[in-house]
């Protein structure tokens, strides 16, 4: 490419937020392939395939920016005493009309233009003296997100893995409420964090990963406790329900007593049959009113969601293969199909309402038991390209691209997560309505929200369809607007937000998140003095505004990390990239450094016997005493650590080789441990006793 064309393409890319290079380290700059830049621009509706097209698109963009009075979305932080820069840059004499969320109108012609406005997303119209008019969304947000109400610790668990003797082969919302009540009343925990409970793509076999859902806007009814649905007591076909309960008991026994994996598809098949019977019971007047209120609150989004699942029953889950007319959620064909399948649309609408209700009940149980935070829900990075959200919101997704990560020290080939990204231009044009609606739905039942890959509020790695992850590029989002919407909705709900900010993070991102009140995530094994001697970071040097943990769902449980079992697992599966002896030696050295630090701080039980590495339970408790010694506002305990589980719930880089997302919580011998035994386990109780000083928040 010639210098002139390269310069023009770089300028065009910059004006649309597309990176032509990035810096994986302060001393290293990587130029991205031109093909990735052209593809990203194409996904944003910009033709950059030829020099002439680039030149024309650049001229159009520069002309549009030069003539524009306002950007599509303007942000004002409530604590600022001055107007946003976009408003102060308006030509003298510009008249401004502001319509608030509540419909109140005001006209303003002099600064300050936004003084006294309530929090919310308002509409602003600017009319310049030369006759130009612009319309924009004005987000007025609180300066910071809500902070945790004091310091507390909590439990981290993948809900499906938390089986009780009452659940139908996988953990459910009844189990979650039971765990929350026990953890608060008995162990003084302040929260329970779970995996994403978003709706899965329908059909079998279902993708078991909770991080690749069909929809993030509505929860998955597979998590329902069927017997807790009020209409269950009045269902007429008791014989059918009894038979389903017997089959559910066999599923449960297979997992808990016979070593079987969790079979989500089998569980849902039983629950769906049961719910078909239960939902045939008419709603009473009070329940009908609550259901109607839920439908009104969610409007078209709920109609679209239920319609997708109704159509998937006939045409399969991949909407891109449906008949032409049905691929468009706004077409006449879709409207006819919705009417023809009204009973199935109503069924899936009821499921969304019931699941939302049990989620809110779990949060209510947690708070009534004394938890200061309650249930921490997890927001996945994106959605499946063939699922409900990508069908209903086609206008805001970037076609022909997926989200992933560039090559790094841990994965030289990069990663492709197979999730279509939101288009930043379309989000801005609609005032971030899809993001606002998503957050509002989640905050209905979340005491706090964990945002997976929170760096995605700033930029995402876009990979063109058919290209490897190495041939992608970063596309930037308006992080100020995204954070303002997040602060607004979290503030309205009074909910804490935790950002998963592990790995390579763009300079300034963590500082910006901290300034706005988004907590970070600190995992013990990654907390080293990377700018100094590389040794484990002492507790007093950890950041305070974070959730501190010993491990996550993608990492080995603490006992496996300390013993080196995680290396043996990866060796058995052929996943090591170096000789096993080297990997083992590095793992032993890593654990030894941490154990030495724990010993120097007198954190290992005085009753521990033998040299370091020989008293597993004492060392796991010492790790958590170390977390308590840090200033972290929140501390998370991986629940499987309480019974000595050795197996990670997910092993990145594997698919068929390892049963990701299908393992029940188990003890050190691999025997499944039901909730009833888990809460009585001496090992778990001894571990949680470490946090006795935090009881009561």
Rosetta blueprint (number, residue, H / E / L):
1 X L
2 X L
3 X H
4 X H
5 X H
6 X H
7 X H
8 X H
9 X H
10 X H
11 X H
12 X H
13 X H
14 X H
15 X H
16 X L
17 X L
18 X E
19 X L
20 X L
21 X E
22 X E
23 X E
24 X E
25 X E
26 X L
27 X L
28 X E
29 X E
30 X E
31 X E
32 X L
33 X L
34 X H
35 X H
36 X H
37 X H
38 X H
39 X H
40 X H
41 X H
42 X H
43 X H
44 X L
45 X L
46 X L
47 X L
48 X L
49 X L
50 X L
51 X H
52 X H
53 X H
54 X H
55 X H
56 X H
57 X H
58 X H
59 X H
60 X H
61 X H
62 X H
63 X H
64 X H
65 X H
66 X H
67 X H
68 X L
69 X L
70 X L
71 X L
72 X L
73 X E
74 X E
75 X E
76 X E
77 X E
78 X L
79 X L
80 X L
81 X L
82 X L
83 X L
84 X L
85 X H
86 X H
87 X H
88 X H
89 X L
90 X L
91 X L
92 X L
93 X L
94 X L
95 X E
96 X E
97 X E
98 X E
99 X E
100 X L
101 X L
102 X L
103 X L
104 X L
105 X E
106 X E
107 X E
108 X E
109 X L
110 X L
111 X L
112 X L
113 X L
114 X L
115 X L
116 X L
117 X L
118 X L
119 X L
120 X E
121 X E
122 X E
123 X E
124 X E
125 X E
126 X E
127 X E
128 X L
129 X L
130 X L
131 X L
132 X L
133 X E
134 X E
135 X E
136 X E
137 X E
138 X E
139 X E
140 X E
141 X E
142 X L
143 X L
144 X L
145 X L
146 X L
147 X L
148 X L
149 X L
150 X L
151 X L
152 X E
153 X E
154 X E
155 X E
156 X E
157 X E
158 X L
159 X H
160 X H
161 X H
162 X L
163 X L
164 X L
165 X L
166 X L
167 X L
168 X L
169 X L
170 X L
171 X L
172 X L
173 X H
174 X H
175 X H
176 X H
177 X H
178 X H
179 X H
180 X H
181 X H
182 X H
183 X H
184 X H
185 X H
186 X L
187 X L
188 X L
189 X L
190 X L
191 X E
192 X E
193 X E
194 X E
195 X L
196 X L
197 X L
198 X E
199 X E
200 X L
201 X L
202 X L
203 X L
204 X L
205 X L
206 X L
207 X L
208 X L
209 X L
210 X L
211 X L
212 X L
213 X E
214 X L
215 X E
216 X E
217 X E
218 X E
219 X E
220 X L
221 X H
222 X H
223 X H
224 X L
225 X L
226 X H
227 X H
228 X H
229 X L
230 X H
231 X H
232 X H
233 X H
234 X H
235 X L
236 X L
237 X L
238 X H
239 X H
240 X H
241 X H
242 X H
243 X H
244 X H
245 X H
246 X H
247 X H
248 X H
249 X H
250 X H
251 X H
252 X H
253 X H
254 X H
255 X H
256 X H
257 X H
258 X H
259 X L
260 X L
261 X L
262 X L
263 X L
264 X H
265 X H
266 X H
267 X H
268 X H
269 X H
270 X H
271 X H
272 X H
273 X H
274 X H
275 X H
276 X H
277 X H
278 X H
279 X L
280 X L
281 X L
282 X L
283 X L
284 X L
285 X H
286 X H
287 X H
288 X H
289 X H
290 X H
291 X H
292 X H
293 X H
294 X H
295 X H
296 X H
297 X H
298 X H
299 X H
300 X H
301 X H
302 X H
303 X H
304 X H
305 X H
306 X H
307 X H
308 X H
309 X H
310 X H
311 X H
312 X H
313 X H
314 X H
315 X H
316 X L
317 X L
318 X L
319 X H
320 X H
321 X H
322 X L
323 X L
324 X H
325 X H
326 X H
327 X H
328 X L
329 X L
330 X L
331 X L
332 X H
333 X H
334 X H
335 X H
336 X H
337 X H
338 X H
339 X H
340 X H
341 X L
342 X H
343 X H
344 X H
345 X H
346 X H
347 X H
348 X H
349 X H
350 X H
351 X H
352 X H
353 X H
354 X H
355 X H
356 X H
357 X H
358 X H
359 X H
360 X H
361 X H
362 X H
363 X H
364 X H
365 X H
366 X H
367 X H
368 X H
369 X L
370 X L
371 X L
372 X L
373 X L
374 X E
375 X E
376 X E
377 X E
378 X E
379 X E
380 X L
381 X L
382 X L
383 X E
384 X E
385 X L
386 X L
387 X L
388 X H
389 X H
390 X H
391 X H
392 X H
393 X L
394 X H
395 X H
396 X H
397 X E
398 X L
399 X L
400 X L
401 X E
402 X E
403 X E
404 X E
405 X E
406 X L
407 X L
408 X L
409 X L
410 X L
411 X L
412 X L
413 X L
414 X L
415 X E
416 X E
417 X E
418 X E
419 X E
420 X L
421 X L
422 X E
423 X L
424 X H
425 X H
426 X H
427 X H
428 X H
429 X H
430 X L
431 X L
432 X L
433 X H
434 X H
435 X H
436 X H
437 X H
438 X H
439 X H
440 X H
441 X H
442 X H
443 X H
444 X L
445 X L
446 X L
447 X L
448 X E
449 X E
450 X E
451 X E
452 X L
453 X L
454 X H
455 X H
456 X H
457 X H
458 X L
459 X E
460 X E
461 X E
462 X E
463 X E
464 X E
465 X L
466 X L
467 X L
468 X L
469 X H
470 X H
471 X H
472 X E
473 X E
474 X E
475 X E
476 X E
477 X L
478 X L
479 X H
480 X H
481 X H
482 X H
483 X H
484 X H
485 X H
486 X H
487 X H
488 X H
489 X H
490 X H
491 X H
492 X H
493 X H
494 X L
495 X L
496 X E
497 X E
498 X E
499 X E
500 X L
501 X L
502 X L
503 X L
504 X L
505 X L
506 X L
507 X L
508 X L
509 X H
510 X H
511 X H
512 X H
513 X H
514 X H
515 X H
516 X H
517 X L
518 X L
519 X E
520 X E
521 X E
522 X E
523 X E
524 X H
525 X H
526 X H
527 X L
528 X E
529 X L
530 X L
531 X L
532 X L
533 X L
534 X L
535 X L
536 X E
537 X L
538 X L
539 X H
540 X H
541 X H
542 X L
543 X L
544 X L
545 X L
546 X E
547 X E
548 X E
549 X E
550 X L
551 X L
552 X L
553 X L
554 X L
555 X L
556 X L
557 X L
558 X H
559 X H
560 X H
561 X H
562 X H
563 X H
564 X L
565 X H
566 X H
567 X H
568 X H
569 X H
570 X H
571 X H
572 X H
573 X L
574 X L
575 X L
576 X L
577 X L
578 X L
579 X L
580 X H
581 X H
582 X H
583 X H
584 X H
585 X H
586 X H
587 X H
588 X H
589 X H
590 X H
591 X H
592 X H
593 X H
594 X H
595 X H
596 X H
597 X H
598 X H
599 X H
600 X H
601 X L
602 X L
603 X L
604 X L
605 X L
606 X L
607 X L
608 X L
609 X L
610 X L
611 X L
612 X L
613 X L
614 X L
615 X L
616 X H
617 X H
618 X H
619 X H
620 X H
621 X H
622 X H
623 X H
624 X H
625 X H
626 X H
627 X H
628 X H
629 X H
630 X L
631 X L
632 X L
633 X L
634 X E
635 X E
636 X E
637 X E
638 X E
639 X H
640 X H
641 X H
642 X H
643 X L
644 X L
645 X L
646 X L
647 X L
648 X L
649 X L
650 X L
651 X L
652 X L
653 X L
654 X L
655 X L
656 X L
657 X L
658 X L
659 X L
660 X L
661 X L
662 X L
663 X L
664 X L
665 X L
666 X E
667 X L
668 X L
669 X L
670 X L
671 X L
672 X E
673 X L
674 X L
675 X H
676 X H
677 X H
678 X H
679 X L
680 X L
681 X L
682 X H
683 X H
684 X H
685 X H
686 X H
687 X H
688 X H
689 X H
690 X H
691 X H
692 X H
693 X H
694 X H
695 X L
696 X L
697 X L
